[in-house]
Amino acid sequence: MALRRWSPRRTSDELEAEAAYDGVWAHASLLHCPRTALPDVLARIHRALRPGGWHFASYKLGTAEGRDALGRFYNFPDATWLAAQYEALAGWEIAETLHYTAGGFDNVERDWIDLIVRKP
């Protein structure tokens, strides 16, 4: 099997694939996507996955979009809102969530969430 790469840091309109990927790994990348754009990005990832495909994403949790001390944009969702964005896509199953506290490049400890999602 060949490994095909697509970076979520590209604009969301660049992911046009249909049933092309076994997995989409988005570690600390979709957290930079504006909240208004996230549903479309997730729908594109969903469409790009083959049946049985997996998606991993990690997000810094919070209550509102904003910038960190280094000026980088984050969507800072709360866990309930974030789960609703994934659950709004028919057929996606959140297989696992992990909550933890960790730092970032700005050396600020924040709450994080990892989501592992499967397309049946």
C-alpha positions in Angstrom: 0.0 0.0 0.0 1.4 3.4 -0.9 1.3 6.2 1.6 -0.5 9.3 0.4 -0.2 12.5 2.2 -2.4 15.5 2.6 -1.7 18.3 5.1 -4.7 19.8 7.0 -2.7 23.0 7.2 -3.4 23.5 3.5 -6.7 25.2 2.7 -9.7 22.9 3.1 -10.7 23.2 -0.5 -7.5 21.2 -1.5 -8.9 18.0 -0.1 -11.1 16.7 -2.9 -10.4 13.0 -2.6 -13.2 10.5 -2.2 -12.6 7.2 -0.4 -8.9 7.5 -1.0 -7.3 7.2 2.4 -7.2 4.6 5.1 -6.5 7.2 7.7 -6.1 11.0 8.2 -3.7 12.0 11.0 -4.2 15.6 12.2 -2.1 16.0 15.3 -2.2 19.6 16.5 -3.2 20.9 13.1 -7.0 21.3 12.9 -6.8 23.4 16.1 -5.7 26.2 13.8 -8.8 26.0 11.6 -11.5 28.7 12.3 -14.6 27.2 14.0 -16.8 28.3 11.1 -14.6 26.4 8.6 -14.2 23.2 10.8 -17.5 21.5 9.8 -16.5 21.7 6.1 -12.9 20.4 6.8 -14.3 17.5 8.8 -16.8 16.7 6.0 -13.9 16.6 3.5 -11.9 14.3 5.7 -14.9 12.1 6.1 -15.5 11.9 2.4 -11.8 11.2 1.7 -11.7 8.2 4.1 -12.4 4.7 2.8 -15.0 2.7 4.7 -13.3 1.5 7.9 -10.9 4.4 7.7 -9.6 6.2 10.8 -9.1 9.8 11.7 -7.0 11.2 14.6 -7.0 14.8 15.7 -5.9 16.7 18.8 -7.1 20.1 19.9 -6.3 22.6 22.7 -9.5 23.1 24.6 -11.0 26.4 25.6 -14.1 28.6 25.4 -13.4 30.9 22.4 -11.2 31.4 19.4 -8.1 33.4 20.0 -4.3 33.7 19.7 -1.6 32.4 21.9 1.2 34.5 23.4 3.2 33.9 20.1 0.3 35.3 18.0 -0.8 32.0 16.5 -4.6 31.5 15.9 -6.4 28.6 17.7 -10.1 27.6 17.6 -10.0 26.6 21.4 -13.2 24.6 21.4 -14.9 23.0 24.4 -15.2 19.2 24.3 -19.0 19.2 24.0 -19.0 21.5 20.9 -16.1 19.6 19.3 -17.8 16.2 19.7 -21.0 17.6 18.2 -19.1 18.7 15.1 -17.9 15.1 14.6 -21.2 13.5 15.5 -23.0 15.8 13.0 -21.4 13.7 10.2 -23.5 10.6 9.5 -21.7 7.4 10.2 -18.7 8.7 12.1 -18.1 6.9 15.4 -15.9 8.5 18.0 -14.0 5.5 19.1 -11.9 7.1 21.8 -11.2 10.4 23.5 -8.4 11.3 25.7 -8.3 14.5 27.9 -4.9 15.7 29.3 -2.9 18.7 30.2 0.2 19.7 28.2 2.2 22.7 27.2 2.8 24.1 23.7 5.4 26.2 22.0 4.2 29.2 24.1 5.0 27.2 27.3 1.5 27.6 28.6 -0.2 24.5 30.1 -3.6 23.9 28.6 -6.2 21.2 28.5 -6.1 19.1 25.4 -8.3 16.5 23.8 -7.4 13.7 21.3 -10.1 12.2 19.2 -9.9 8.9 17.4 -12.8 8.5 14.9 -13.8 5.7 12.6 -15.8 5.7 9.4 -17.8 2.4 9.4 
